[in-house]
């Protein structure tokens, strides 16, 4: 079974917002990702609106032919926006104003009632609900109890371990293998609970293969590496290369 790729286009909006202008055009970028074979588009509507804007969500909802996944904080204001836009999916994520990017998974246990209430509101509107969590059994169980349809496993630690060219040698290789096993065990456990399993955060063309080999992971949300690559080869080619990297990892599993 192949894994879906949702391309996160936040950083197209980052470039646009740097000049508070209309270029690069976010919708054009999304449509080119679709044309290249992406299964969907992911955007993060932050409370500080540092890149994606409310209007972007409505325009994406009107123009996309595939799938719109909106990441957002567990906040009543954000959930209300989702209920207006009606994306295909909402992924609940942690958010701190001072962070550069999302720093890890949502602590569902500590925020259980707020998460459960958000999911109830989203499900009433028939919106597929996902929670971005660290690959920890307790967080996966709490996500299931809160009513989530899916968990997206945070691959940040794995990505950090594989940044260096020496990460696949010696002691570093052992740490990488440990983290792959942790992600694999978490994916298997989540699937055993009936949850759909996704993965994302910091994944690149070089390191995605080992995670794509985990059979239970059926969706990837990848942005920064694709948008970075697109500067040199164009966004369509960048998306095609990531799709191929995921397929190759899938074929090599076992």
Residue, then its C-alpha position, 0 to 999 in steps of 0.5 A: x500500500x502506498x503512503x499519501x503525501x500532503x505537501x505543507x506550503x506554509x513557507x511559500x506564505x512565509x516568503x509572501x509575508x516577508x514583503x506583505x505582498x501577493x507573491x508568491x501566490x499560495x494557491x498557484x503553489x498548491x495547484x502545482x503540488x497537486x499537478x505533480x501528484x501530491x495527495x493533499x495540501x497541509x497548512x498551519x494557521x498560527x494564532x500569530x498569523x506569521x505565514x498562512x492567513x485566514x483568507x488563504x484557507x477559504x481560497x484553498x478550500x474553494x480551489x483544491x481538487x485533492x485534500x486540505x489538512x489544516x494544522x491549528x492550536x487547540x483554541x476555541x477561536x481556531x476551531x471556530x475558523x475550521x468550522x467555517x472553512x470545513x477542511x477535509x482534516x484538522x490536525x491539532x498541534x501545540x503552539x508557542x508564540x516564541x517558537x520558530x517551528x512546532x517543537x514537538x507533539x501535543x501533550x494530550x494528557x495534560x490538555x485532555x478536556x480541551x482536546x476532547x471538546x475541540x474534537x467533539x466540535x470538529x466531528x459534529x461538522x464531519x471533519x476528520x480529526x488528527x493529533x500531532x503527538x510524540x511517539x509515546x504510548x500514553x499520548x496515543x492512548x489519550x488521543x484515542x480516548x479523546x476521539x481522534x481519528x488519526x495520530x501524526x507521529x512527530x519525527x523531529x528527534x529522528x530528523x535531528x539524528x539524521x541531519x549529519x552525514x555521519x548519522x548512519x555510521x557507528x554509535x550514531x547509527x545505533x541511535x537512529x535505529x532506536x528512534x526508527x524502532x520507537x516510531x515503528x512501535x508507536x505506529x503499530x500500537x496506534x494502528x492496533x487501536x484503530x487509529x490512522x497513522x501519519x508522520x511528519x516534522x523535519x523529514x527530508x529526501x535523504x531520511x524519509x525512506x526508513x520511515x516510509x518503510x513502516x507499513x502502518x504509516x499511511x500519510x506524510x506531511x512534509x513541507x520545509x524540505x520540499x519548498x527548499x528544494x523547489x528554489x532550485x528545481x521548481x515545485x513540481x519537480x521537488x514534489x515528484x522527487x519526494x513522492x519517489x523517495x517515499x515510494x522507494x522507502x516503501x518498496x525497500x521495507x523489510 
